[in-house]
Amino acid sequence: MESLYLLVPLSIALVFGALWVFFKASDDGQFEDLEGPALRILHDADADLGKKNQP
């Protein structure tokens, strides 16, 4: 029973800490573009260079 006096406040502090980290990352724009990097890998840069060199 005495361990609950330690574990409950620690778990509440852990939840508030995780929420703070999430909202801080959200405010900094961490989750703005979730699809861009995934599509950028599929984009062939060599094909674009060939199109630009042709008149």
Secondary structure, DSSP 8 states (H G I E B T S, - for coil): -HHHHHHHHHHHHHHHHHHHHHHHHHHTTTTS-SSHHHHHHHS-HHHHHHHHH--
